[in-house]
Amino acid sequence: MTEQKLKGSIPSGGLEGMAVLVTGGGTGIGAACASRLAADGAAVTICGRTESKLEDAAQKIQAAADATGKGGSIQLTAGDVTSESDVERITAKAAEPTGELDGVVANAGGGGGMGPYHVQDTDEFIRVLHLNVLGTMLCVKHSVPYMVKAGGGSFVGMSSIAGQVTHPYFGAYCVGKAGIEQMMMNAADEFGPSHIRFNSIRPGFIATEIMEGVPRESDVYTSYIENTPMNGVGESEDVAHLARYLIGQESRWVTGCSINVDGGHALRRGPNFGSFIEPAIGADAMIGHPPKS
């Protein structure tokens, strides 16, 4: 497996004077997006449920931004994107640096409750839908007025190739990510007259803290690599570079799109997590029979 290296450094700057919110900004893709935006001059607010993680991320992001000589600022606020009162407070905090809001990267989300649909726990299914779909909708609801005040803006919903390509046994995660993409398209149509753009990003297998849970010697990891034409694993920064483009004025005529960052994975098929799940429920349950007791 070979890795493609960047040739030269990426210029910084271009987002000076802009206020941007990044949800789920304490780790992984969210932290990388916040760092890229701050490095280019934006006043970035990160939110998440764990304040200690946000504090650690904010220190690193500010140091990296300062090192560019063109960096912006970083602030944090803890909260839950599935709570409307929290989201209302978070968006107000994100608008404090300028009194307006120029962009949102709605990265907070996640999965859970893996297994065939006939063994899904209903409460867990709803929890995952709330985290992905409701959380994103609440960010749209409460950020739009601030972006209207700014004369326009850019909203980036974090989807996944699982919203496009079948990922067996992923339960509500696939449904939630597909829902985010449809929401972004509808919002792009609704708020285009206000010059607010809505797009979604579809990461593939990205080397984040969560994906570290997939053992590198496992059949699951092998299935990811075999189904990725570029024969490797993406980095959080790969997603962050696209998020920065979508937030910036360079993408002023791009809206209603879902863009893959997956090394070509969506050209083939999703991963096979069967080897993780079958031992728990039995081979027959994998194809629709009642699970073993």
NUKOL-375617 format. One line per 10 residues: number of its first residue (from 1); their letters; for each residue x, y, z of C-alpha. Coordinates in nm, 3 decimals, padded with zeros to 5 digits. Example, Ala and Ser with C-alpha at 12.3 -4.5 7.8 and 13.67 -1.06 7.14 Angstrom:
<recs>
1	AS	01.230,-00.450,00.780; 01.367,-00.106,00.714
</recs>
This chain:
<recs>
1	MTEQKLKGSI	00.000,00.000,00.000; 00.145,00.334,-00.100; 00.051,00.682,00.021; 00.032,00.990,-00.196; 00.227,01.280,-00.050; 00.143,01.646,-00.091; 00.386,01.839,-00.310; 00.461,02.167,-00.139; 00.263,02.346,00.129; -00.095,02.464,00.107
11	PSGGLEGMAV	-00.126,02.845,00.118; -00.317,02.989,00.411; -00.553,03.284,00.429; -00.874,03.390,00.260; -01.123,03.348,00.544; -01.034,03.656,00.744; -01.337,03.822,00.903; -01.555,03.512,00.877; -01.723,03.339,01.171; -01.768,02.963,01.136
21	LVTGGGTGIG	-01.919,02.695,01.361; -01.786,02.337,01.357; -01.991,02.084,01.554; -01.821,01.773,01.683; -01.502,01.977,01.669; -01.311,01.817,01.952; -01.170,01.517,01.767; -01.113,01.359,01.427; -01.263,01.517,01.119; -01.427,01.800,01.312
31	AACASRLAAD	-01.102,01.908,01.477; -00.922,01.891,01.141; -01.190,02.107,00.976; -01.172,02.362,01.257; -00.792,02.373,01.233; -00.796,02.426,00.855; -01.054,02.705,00.881; -00.874,02.881,01.167; -00.543,02.856,00.983; -00.702,03.050,00.698
41	GAAVTICGRT	-00.818,03.333,00.924; -01.169,03.236,01.034; -01.305,03.293,01.383; -01.397,02.934,01.456; -01.622,02.799,01.730; -01.605,02.428,01.809; -01.867,02.241,02.008; -01.907,01.891,02.143; -02.032,01.709,02.448; -01.698,01.671,02.629
51	ESKLEDAAQK	-01.542,01.999,02.738; -01.200,01.851,02.816; -01.164,01.724,02.458; -01.269,02.063,02.325; -01.013,02.239,02.541; -00.731,02.011,02.421; -00.836,02.058,02.058; -00.868,02.436,02.093; -00.513,02.471,02.226; -00.370,02.274,01.934
61	IQAAADATGK	-00.584,02.455,01.677; -00.490,02.800,01.806; -00.120,02.714,01.809; -00.137,02.587,01.450; -00.332,02.896,01.341; -00.084,03.131,01.505; 00.203,02.956,01.328; 00.065,03.051,00.986; 00.084,03.422,01.056; -00.261,03.456,00.899
71	GGSIQLTAGD	-00.454,03.253,01.150; -00.788,03.335,01.302; -00.921,03.249,01.645; -01.078,02.953,01.820; -01.339,02.937,02.096; -01.532,02.646,02.238; -01.868,02.569,02.394; -01.995,02.235,02.518; -02.337,02.112,02.415; -02.551,01.841,02.257
81	VTSESDVERI	-02.669,01.894,01.899; -02.983,01.688,01.966; -03.094,01.947,02.225; -03.261,02.246,02.063; -03.184,02.478,02.351; -02.817,02.376,02.332; -02.801,02.437,01.957; -02.967,02.776,01.995; -02.703,02.870,02.252; -02.417,02.725,02.046
91	TAKAAEPTGE	-02.507,02.916,01.730; -02.541,03.239,01.927; -02.194,03.181,02.073; -02.050,03.111,01.726; -02.188,03.444,01.602; -02.030,03.647,01.883; -01.699,03.732,01.708; -01.870,03.925,01.427; -02.238,03.936,01.519; -02.309,03.714,01.219
101	LDGVVANAGG	-02.236,03.362,01.099; -02.070,03.289,00.765; -02.048,02.912,00.774; -02.128,02.589,00.953; -01.964,02.248,00.931; -02.224,02.018,01.087; -01.985,01.736,01.166; -02.140,01.596,01.485; -02.283,01.252,01.417; -02.210,00.886,01.452
111	GGGMGPYHVQ	-02.336,00.532,01.436; -02.421,00.243,01.665; -02.649,-00.057,01.695; -02.485,-00.261,01.418; -02.665,-00.567,01.287; -02.935,-00.676,01.039; -03.251,-00.470,01.055; -03.464,-00.747,01.206; -03.246,-00.746,01.518; -03.215,-00.366,01.552
121	DTDEFIRVLH	-03.294,-00.217,01.890; -03.559,00.047,01.825; -03.437,00.295,02.086; -03.081,00.274,01.955; -03.203,00.318,01.597; -03.386,00.636,01.696; -03.085,00.764,01.891; -02.862,00.738,01.584; -03.122,00.908,01.365; -03.155,01.190,01.617
131	LNVLGTMLCV	-02.780,01.239,01.638; -02.734,01.260,01.261; -03.059,01.393,01.115; -03.217,01.590,01.398; -02.879,01.730,01.506; -02.810,01.857,01.156; -03.161,01.998,01.115; -03.134,02.194,01.440; -02.804,02.342,01.323; -02.972,02.449,00.999
141	KHSVPYMVKA	-03.270,02.593,01.186; -03.067,02.809,01.422; -02.779,02.910,01.194; -02.980,03.029,00.894; -03.095,03.360,01.052; -02.733,03.448,01.135; -02.623,03.368,00.778; -02.909,03.572,00.634; -02.787,03.861,00.849; -02.439,03.812,00.700
151	GGGSFVGMSS	-02.579,03.837,00.349; -02.522,03.469,00.278; -02.315,03.177,00.395; -02.223,02.814,00.350; -02.352,02.510,00.539; -02.168,02.179,00.510; -02.343,01.862,00.626; -02.119,01.566,00.707; -02.256,01.261,00.531; -02.065,00.942,00.443
161	IAGQVTHPYF	-02.031,00.711,00.147; -02.263,00.495,00.360; -02.536,00.737,00.257; -02.473,00.643,-00.106; -02.330,00.288,-00.112; -02.480,-00.003,00.079; -02.303,-00.078,00.408; -02.468,-00.397,00.537; -02.540,-00.410,00.909; -02.483,-00.035,00.964
171	GAYCVGKAGI	-02.847,00.008,01.070; -02.961,00.367,01.120; -02.626,00.518,01.020; -02.687,00.471,00.645; -03.040,00.604,00.674; -02.926,00.904,00.874; -02.650,00.999,00.632; -02.883,00.969,00.333; -03.124,01.191,00.522; -02.855,01.456,00.569
181	EQMMMNAADE	-02.789,01.462,00.195; -03.155,01.508,00.110; -03.181,01.780,00.374; -02.886,01.966,00.220; -03.043,01.951,-00.127; -03.379,02.078,-00.003; -03.217,02.353,00.204; -03.007,02.459,-00.096; -03.329,02.506,-00.290; -03.509,02.685,-00.006
191	FGPSHIRFNS	-03.234,02.929,00.090; -03.065,02.989,-00.242; -03.243,03.325,-00.276; -03.074,03.429,00.052; -02.733,03.331,-00.092; -02.686,03.047,00.155; -02.528,02.737,00.006; -02.579,02.382,00.136; -02.358,02.089,00.043; -02.262,01.758,00.197
201	IRPGFIATEI	-01.933,01.571,00.218; -01.912,01.191,00.191; -01.598,01.065,00.367; -01.489,00.708,00.312; -01.260,00.521,00.550; -01.078,00.801,00.733; -00.809,00.739,00.996; -00.990,00.878,01.301; -01.011,00.769,01.663; -01.333,00.578,01.590
211	MEGVPRESDV	-01.188,00.384,01.296; -00.891,00.282,01.511; -01.137,00.028,01.650; -01.108,-00.172,01.327; -00.805,-00.404,01.372; -00.561,-00.371,01.084; -00.525,-00.750,01.056; -00.901,-00.809,01.033; -01.110,-00.912,00.734; -01.310,-00.591,00.780
221	YTSYIENTPM	-01.003,-00.371,00.734; -00.896,-00.579,00.434; -01.238,-00.530,00.275; -01.198,-00.153,00.306; -00.860,-00.155,00.134; -00.963,-00.399,-00.139; -01.262,-00.181,-00.226; -01.066,00.145,-00.238; -00.905,00.210,-00.580; -00.638,00.431,-00.424
231	NGVGESEDVA	-00.550,00.136,-00.200; -00.527,00.313,00.132; -00.695,00.507,00.411; -00.779,00.876,00.409; -00.678,01.133,00.668; -00.899,01.383,00.851; -00.713,01.662,00.671; -00.837,01.528,00.336; -01.193,01.602,00.446; -01.091,01.933,00.602
241	HLARYLIGQE	-00.949,02.067,00.276; -01.283,02.009,00.103; -01.476,02.164,00.392; -01.255,02.473,00.369; -01.324,02.500,-00.005; -01.699,02.471,00.050; -01.697,02.734,00.326; -01.487,02.980,00.123; -01.585,03.209,-00.162; -01.402,02.987,-00.411
251	SRWVTGCSIN	-01.714,02.767,-00.408; -01.966,03.052,-00.438; -02.149,02.876,-00.726; -02.154,02.528,-00.570; -02.468,02.426,-00.385; -02.689,02.120,-00.345; -02.399,01.880,-00.402; -02.270,01.569,-00.227; -01.897,01.526,-00.278; -01.698,01.211,-00.202
261	VDGGHALRRG	-01.364,01.208,-00.018; -01.304,00.835,-00.027; -01.013,00.740,-00.253; -01.268,00.604,-00.502; -01.430,00.365,-00.253; -01.782,00.446,-00.374; -01.688,00.307,-00.718; -01.693,-00.042,-00.569; -01.879,-00.160,-00.262; -01.902,-00.096,00.108
271	PNFGSFIEPA	-01.709,-00.287,00.374; -01.808,-00.627,00.510; -01.857,-00.620,00.887; -02.009,-00.968,00.891; -01.709,-01.120,01.068; -01.766,-00.882,01.361; -02.140,-00.945,01.392; -02.195,-01.313,01.311; -02.030,-01.449,01.628; -02.279,-01.251,01.839
281	IGADAMIGHP	-02.604,-01.340,01.664; -02.529,-01.655,01.460; -02.507,-01.729,01.088; -02.880,-01.787,01.044; -02.968,-01.449,01.191; -02.743,-01.279,00.937; -02.996,-01.373,00.668; -03.318,-01.304,00.855; -03.378,-01.591,01.098; -03.428,-01.519,01.469
291	PKS	-03.099,-01.460,01.648; -02.950,-01.733,01.863; -03.045,-01.713,02.228
</recs>
